[in-house]
Amino acid sequence: MCFKKIHCYEKRWKQRIEEREGESGTTWNRTRDTRIFSPLLYRLSYGTLSENWVAKIISFFNFEIIFLTQLQFKKSINYFCNHFSINSLQMNRFCSNNNQNDQRLIIDFGNTLTKAAIFVNDKIVDLLKTSELTVNQLKTFTAERDVKYVFSSAVIDVSDDVNVFLKNSFQYLTFDHHTLLPIINLYKTPATLGKDRLSMAVAAADQFPEQNCLIISAGTTITYDFVDSEKRYHGGAISPGLTMRLKALHTYTSKLPLISLKADVELTGNTTENSILSGVIWGAIAEVDKIIDYYKASYTDLLVIFSGGDVNFFHKKLKNCIFVAENLVLTGLNAILNFNVNRQ
């Protein structure tokens, strides 16, 4: 973990402490010994914490303090239990993801590619990418795994044999517009909202809490999705992807050839092929940069998260600062599964 991130969290929790003190009119007493938690937890170790605060602290342990050993983590959690009188039911609820046997299979049935991932403690430990997922692939992928839950999202029709296998072999849940979410969905037509877009919004809200996030995914299409600092998903925009633009130029003209994407395209094309590539790639880059500018004009603290199969055509050419995140849809699906399992 970088010191900049630690400082960011220290500042955020210090603000929370000051807010709580202002609401209650009291000053919290510091604890006797906080050495195991380093400077960050010294900021956190004040009085009795609410259940919501405990959840956030445990979440911080799970995802941020990656340098703690298992023994240190256990000691840290025990310290919190003893000092803040947290009962075992609360700890089972918030620390269930630290069970090494808690293995989940998350599947994203995409337009051009299907991804399947094994999550252990909210980390991807194995990843499968295929153009068409089969039962034999699933059997091989899960053969030596103690998978309990399977959660899937599909923007395509899933074959009957795959569905039957998953239903008969695991606790199988599918993502639809009735699925409970850890964010507030303000989209006016939730039944038509792409599950991949919503999953990425959940991942952003989960990994970057209390942050305005613009999530851009470049793949079959280029999608823009905005979730605010209060975990409210507002919607966004859908634009043709790079390959779709190349196909459209060929399909709707009589002489322009169908060409494939290439990296390192010059701005000024000196052949018809290079001119097409320049128009498609640099045109999309200009579009993305301008959309980011529009959002930044309304949200000065905006975090831009970029994902998708075509991210390499953008991330080194954009003038705006972005955070590149891999497997964002899978991460979001896992967060949605966690939210629903914890409610049981």
C-alpha positions in Angstrom: 0.0 0.0 0.0 1.4 3.4 -0.9 1.8 6.1 1.7 -0.4 8.4 -0.3 -3.3 6.0 0.1 -2.7 5.6 3.8 -2.7 9.3 4.2 -6.0 9.5 2.2 -7.7 7.0 4.5 -6.3 8.7 7.7 -7.7 12.0 6.5 -11.0 10.5 5.6 -11.4 8.8 9.0 -10.2 11.9 10.9 -13.1 13.8 9.2 -15.5 11.0 10.3 -14.3 11.2 13.9 -14.7 15.0 13.9 -18.2 14.7 12.5 -19.2 12.2 15.1 -17.7 14.3 17.9 -19.7 17.3 16.5 -22.9 15.4 16.5 -22.6 13.9 20.0 -20.8 16.9 21.6 -18.3 14.6 23.3 -14.7 13.8 22.8 -13.8 10.1 22.5 -11.1 8.6 24.6 -8.1 7.0 22.8 -7.2 3.4 23.4 -4.3 2.2 25.4 -2.3 0.4 22.7 -2.7 0.8 19.0 0.8 -0.2 17.8 -0.4 -3.2 15.9 -2.6 -1.0 13.7 0.1 1.6 12.8 -0.8 5.3 12.5 -4.0 4.7 10.6 -5.8 2.7 13.3 -4.6 5.2 15.9 -7.0 7.6 14.2 -9.8 5.0 14.3 -9.4 3.9 17.9 -12.0 6.1 19.6 -14.9 5.0 21.8 -17.7 2.7 20.9 -18.2 2.4 17.1 -21.6 1.8 15.4 -22.2 -1.4 13.5 -21.9 0.5 10.2 -18.5 1.8 11.3 -17.3 -1.7 12.2 -18.3 -2.8 8.7 -16.2 -0.1 7.1 -13.2 -0.9 9.2 -13.4 -4.6 8.5 -13.8 -3.8 4.8 -10.7 -1.7 5.1 -8.8 -4.6 6.5 -10.0 -7.0 3.8 -9.1 -4.9 0.8 -6.4 -2.5 1.8 -4.0 -3.8 4.5 -2.7 -6.5 2.2 0.7 -6.7 4.0 -0.8 -8.1 7.3 -0.1 -11.7 7.9 -2.9 -14.0 8.8 -1.8 -14.0 12.5 -1.6 -10.2 12.5 -5.0 -10.0 10.9 -6.5 -12.3 13.5 -4.9 -10.4 16.4 -6.3 -7.2 14.9 -9.8 -8.5 14.7 -9.7 -9.9 18.2 -8.5 -6.6 19.5 -11.5 -4.9 17.9 -13.9 -7.4 19.3 -12.5 -7.1 22.9 -12.2 -3.3 22.9 -15.4 -2.3 21.2 -17.6 -5.1 22.6 -18.4 -6.5 19.2 -20.2 -9.8 19.5 -19.5 -13.0 17.6 -22.6 -12.6 15.4 -21.4 -9.2 14.1 -17.9 -10.6 13.4 -19.3 -13.6 11.6 -21.3 -11.3 9.4 -18.5 -8.9 8.6 -15.6 -11.4 8.5 -17.3 -14.2 6.6 -15.1 -13.4 3.6 -12.0 -14.3 5.5 -12.9 -18.0 5.5 -10.5 -19.8 3.2 -13.3 -22.2 2.3 -15.5 -19.4 1.0 -15.0 -19.9 -2.7 -17.3 -18.4 -5.3 -17.6 -18.8 -9.0 -18.5 -15.6 -10.8 -19.5 -15.7 -14.5 -19.9 -12.8 -16.9 -21.5 -13.9 -20.2 -20.4 -11.0 -22.4 -21.1 -10.2 -26.1 -17.8 -11.3 -27.4 -16.2 -13.1 -24.5 -17.3 -15.0 -21.4 -15.2 -14.7 -18.2 -15.4 -17.0 -15.3 -13.5 -16.3 -12.1 -12.9 -18.1 -8.8 -13.0 -15.7 -5.9 -11.5 -16.5 -2.5 -11.7 -13.8 0.1 -12.9 -11.4 -2.6 -9.7 -11.9 -4.6 -9.6 -13.5 -8.0 -7.4 -16.6 -7.8 -8.3 -18.2 -11.1 -9.7 -16.8 -14.3 -11.1 -18.4 -17.4 -11.8 -16.5 -20.7 -13.6 -18.2 -23.6 -15.7 -17.3 -26.6 -18.3 -19.9 -25.5 -18.5 -21.5 -22.1 -19.2 -25.2 -22.0 -20.1 -27.7 -19.3 -16.8 -29.5 -19.8 -14.9 -26.2 -19.2 -16.9 -25.6 -16.1 -16.3 -29.1 -14.7 -12.5 -28.7 -15.3 -12.4 -25.2 -13.9 -14.2 -26.1 -10.7 -12.9 -29.7 -10.3 -10.5 -29.0 -7.4 -12.5 -26.2 -5.9 -14.9 -26.2 -3.0 -17.3 -23.7 -4.7 -20.6 -23.1 -2.8 -22.1 -20.1 -4.7 -22.2 -19.3 -8.4 -23.4 -15.9 -9.5 -23.7 -15.0 -13.1 -24.7 -12.1 -15.3 -25.5 -12.5 -19.0 -26.1 -10.1 -21.9 -26.4 -13.1 -24.2 -28.6 -16.3 -24.1 -26.9 -18.9 -22.0 -27.2 -22.5 -23.2 -29.6 -24.8 -21.5 -26.9 -27.4 -20.6 -24.8 -24.8 -18.9 -27.8 -23.6 -16.9 -28.8 -27.1 -15.9 -25.3 -28.0 -14.8 -24.9 -24.9 -12.7 -28.3 -25.3 -11.0 -27.7 -28.9 -10.2 -24.1 -28.5 -9.0 -24.1 -25.3 -6.9 -26.2 -22.7 -5.2 -26.8 -20.8 -8.4 -28.0 -17.2 -8.6 -28.5 -15.0 -11.6 -28.4 -11.3 -11.9 -31.5 -9.5 -13.1 -33.3 -6.2 -12.4 -34.9 -7.7 -9.3 -31.6 -8.5 -7.6 -30.9 -6.5 -4.5 -28.0 -4.1 -4.8 -25.6 -2.4 -2.4 -26.2 0.9 -4.3 -29.3 3.0 -5.2 -30.3 2.5 -8.8 -31.9 5.7 -10.2 -32.1 4.4 -13.7 -35.7 4.9 -15.0 -35.7 1.7 -17.0 -33.9 -0.8 -14.8 -35.2 -3.8 -16.8 -33.3 -2.6 -19.9 -30.1 -1.6 -18.1 -27.1 -3.7 -19.0 -26.0 -5.9 -16.1 -22.3 -5.3 -17.0 -22.8 -1.5 -16.6 -24.6 -1.9 -13.3 -21.9 -4.4 -12.0 -19.1 -1.9 -12.8 -21.0 0.8 -11.0 -21.3 -1.5 -7.9 -17.6 -2.3 -8.1 -16.6 1.4 -8.2 -18.9 2.2 -5.3 -17.5 -0.7 -3.3 -13.8 -0.1 -4.0 -14.0 3.7 -3.8 -16.5 4.6 -1.2 -17.7 8.2 -0.8 -16.2 9.1 -4.2 -17.9 10.4 -7.3 -16.9 7.9 -10.0 -17.2 7.9 -13.8 -16.8 4.3 -15.1 -15.8 4.0 -18.8 -15.6 0.6 -20.5 -14.3 0.2 -24.0 -15.2 -3.0 -25.6 -18.0 -3.9 -28.1 -19.4 -0.5 -27.1 -18.0 2.4 -25.1 -20.1 2.9 -22.1 -20.1 5.7 -19.6 -21.7 5.2 -16.1 -21.8 7.6 -13.2 -22.2 6.7 -9.5 -22.0 9.5 -6.9 -20.3 9.6 -3.5 -23.6 8.5 -1.9 -23.7 5.3 -3.9 -26.4 6.4 -6.2 -26.2 5.2 -9.8 -27.5 7.8 -12.2 -26.9 6.2 -15.6 -24.6 7.4 -18.4 -24.2 6.9 -22.1 -23.6 4.3 -24.8 -21.4 4.8 -27.8 -20.2 2.5 -30.6 -16.9 0.6 -29.8 -13.8 0.8 -32.0 -14.5 -2.4 -33.9 -18.1 -1.4 -34.4 -17.1 1.9 -35.9 -14.7 0.1 -38.3 -17.5 -2.2 -39.4 -20.0 0.7 -39.8 -17.7 2.5 -42.1 -17.3 -0.6 -44.3 -21.0 -1.5 -44.2 -22.5 1.9 -45.0 -20.1 2.9 -47.7 -19.4 1.2 -51.1 -15.6 1.5 -51.2 -14.1 1.8 -47.7 -12.4 -1.5 -46.7 -13.0 -3.5 -43.5 -9.8 -3.3 -41.5 -8.6 -4.5 -38.1 -7.5 -2.4 -35.2 -3.9 -1.5 -34.9 -2.0 0.3 -32.2 0.2 3.4 -32.5 -1.8 5.0 -35.2 -0.7 8.5 -36.3 -3.1 11.4 -36.1 -2.7 12.2 -39.8 -3.3 9.1 -41.9 -1.3 8.9 -45.1 -3.3 6.0 -46.6 -7.0 5.2 -46.7 -6.5 2.4 -44.1 -4.5 4.7 -41.8 -7.1 7.5 -42.3 -9.9 5.2 -41.2 -7.9 4.0 -38.2 -7.0 7.6 -37.2 -10.6 8.7 -37.5 -11.9 5.8 -35.4 -9.2 5.7 -32.7 -8.4 9.3 -32.3 -12.0 10.3 -32.7 -13.0 7.9 -29.9 -10.1 9.3 -27.7 -11.4 12.8 -28.3 -14.9 11.7 -27.4 -13.8 10.1 -24.2 -11.7 13.1 -23.1 -14.5 15.5 -23.8 -17.1 13.4 -21.9 -14.7 13.3 -18.9 -14.3 17.1 -19.1 -18.1 17.5 -19.0 -18.4 15.4 -15.9 -15.5 17.2 -14.2 -17.2 20.5 -14.8 -20.0 19.2 -12.5 -18.0 17.1 -10.1 -14.6 18.4 -9.3 -13.6 15.4 -7.2 -14.4 13.0 -10.0 -12.5 9.6 -10.2 -12.4 8.2 -13.7 -12.2 4.4 -13.8 -11.4 2.8 -17.2 -11.9 -0.8 -18.1 -12.7 -3.1 -21.0 -10.9 -5.1 -23.7 -9.9 -2.0 -25.7 -8.4 0.0 -22.8 -4.9 -0.1 -24.3 -6.0 2.0 -27.2 -6.9 4.8 -24.8 -5.1 4.9 -21.5 -1.7 6.3 -22.7 -3.3 8.8 -25.1 -6.0 10.4 -22.9 -5.1 13.9 -21.5 -7.2 13.2 -18.4 -6.0 11.1 -15.5 -7.7 7.8 -15.3 -7.5 4.7 -13.0 -7.3 1.4 -15.1 -9.2 -1.5 -13.5 -9.2 -5.0 -14.7 -12.1 -7.4 -14.4 -14.4 -4.7 -13.1 -17.6 -6.5 -14.0 -16.5 -9.7 -12.2 -15.5 -7.6 -9.1 -18.9 -5.9 -9.1 -20.8 -9.2 -9.4 -18.8 -10.6 -6.5 -19.8 -7.5 -4.4 -23.4 -8.0 -5.3 -23.3 -11.6 -4.3 -21.7 -10.7 -1.0 -24.4 -8.2 -0.3 -27.2 -10.7 -0.9 -25.5 -13.6 1.0 -24.9 -11.4 4.0 -28.6 -10.5 4.1 -29.6 -14.2 4.5 
